[in-house]
Amino acid sequence: MIDKVYVPPVKIQGIKTKLVPFISKGIDIEEDTIWYEPFMGSGVVGLNLAPKHAVFADTNPHVIRLYNQIKDGKISSYIVREYFEREGKFLEEKDEKHYYYIRDRFNEKHDPLDFLFLNRSCFNGMIRFNRDYKFNVPYCHKPERFAKAYITKIVNQVKHLEEIFPEKEWEFKCQSFEETIREAGINDFIYCDPPYIGRHVDYYDSWNEECETRLRDALIASGAKFMLSTWEENKYRKNEYIKSIWGMCYKMNQEHFYFVGASEKNRNSMMEALLTNYDPTTKNRKIK
Ligand SMILES: C[S@@+](CC[C@H](N)C(=O)[O-])C[C@H]1O[C@@H](n2cnc3c(N)ncnc32)[C@H](O)[C@@H]1O
């Protein structure tokens, strides 16, 4: 089980940082298993489990481009430091004018460093795109956002990847979950964390009942062991799809708190569920 969790440079709605120890308890992988993560987001789960072989994928091209450029050495921790020292200074001087300047520049050129800048200085650290695939999250209104300690934190998050990538056989692909799952064989492991139905929607990240059903069918057709992260209930609603779509799976639960902004009063409790096609205690592949 993992207890010291590495935090990646990208922040994303529904990030599983706090749930990594819980998720890792139920995972069943061997030395030669290929780890497939079709909805990688920040990648926090696979990056912490750190299997030798992995395919990380997502339909958001910007996340994939960032990780690929770190892997290829085009973006290094040194370059990240230089970039944030320079742009952070401009942000301090010009405040929101500079944020919106970078946002326009990113929407035109798609530079992964600008993506990282926006991701780390936008309102609530959200990733959201409009129907024209333009990043449209407003500014967090913190001109001193990129203080020295904060830059060092981001630099270290990139440095960790820089150190670990050469030891691994990892691929980062921009593609739909169907394409990723089709690549998996029966000895592989697929960890899925799709958008939660009815919760976050943007143009890389929409999800509905039909998608959830296609996901289940693709997972079963793959013959691989799989684990799905989903929500069970909060104080207002229960996820009925656990029964109607995933009724054949094993289930583990843990309570989790999501924060909207920094304030304690804005935390929402959610019962998380992990669904598997094997018994997570014995690891035997058997759908009930
Ligand atoms: C809940 S997030 C994953 C969070 C991730 N586990 C983490 O902890 O950071 C869901 C991700 O699925 C991606 N996504 C949405 N629809 C997709 C699709 N059809 N195929 C592949 N990825 C998709 C989104 O871009 C988003 O990054």
The ligand as an ORCA input file, in Angstrom:
! r2SCAN-3c Opt
* xyz 0 1
  C     -12.196     12.458    -13.355
  S     -10.957     12.883    -14.531
  C      -9.661     11.770    -14.173
  C      -8.932     12.192    -12.937
  C      -7.685     11.417    -12.645
  N      -7.937     10.054    -12.212
  C      -6.874     12.145    -11.583
  O      -6.853     11.684    -10.437
  O      -6.323     13.187    -11.901
  C     -11.620     12.285    -16.039
  C     -10.723     12.477    -17.260
  O     -11.331     11.785    -18.352
  C     -11.078     12.509    -19.553
  N     -12.102     12.097    -20.523
  C     -13.385     12.517    -20.638
  N     -14.025     11.848    -21.624
  C     -13.131     10.962    -22.143
  C     -13.195      9.974    -23.168
  N     -14.306      9.795    -23.880
  N     -12.089      9.214    -23.404
  C     -10.936      9.418    -22.690
  N     -10.811     10.361    -21.722
  C     -11.897     11.119    -21.438
  C     -11.139     13.973    -19.142
  O     -10.399     14.790    -20.026
  C     -10.521     13.920    -17.725
  O      -9.152     14.196    -17.756
*
